[in-house]
Amino acid sequence: MGVPKRRQSHARKNKRRSEWRKIDAPGLVECPQCHALKLPHRACLACGYYKGKSVM
């Protein structure tokens, strides 16, 4: 099994740990039924509609 020969530097460790902050938050879209903000490609939590049909 491979074992690291040298210790990883603080800068390298911190660069790896900071990567998750660069991911953007998902965009919100307006529901065509009730005009509330919702995640794209998901049913609206406010009115329960998806693609013009009641699913909840």
Protein Blocks (a to p, Z undefined) as FASTA:
>chain_A
ZZdfbdcdfklmmmmmmmmmmpccddddddfklopacdehiacfklopaehiafZZ
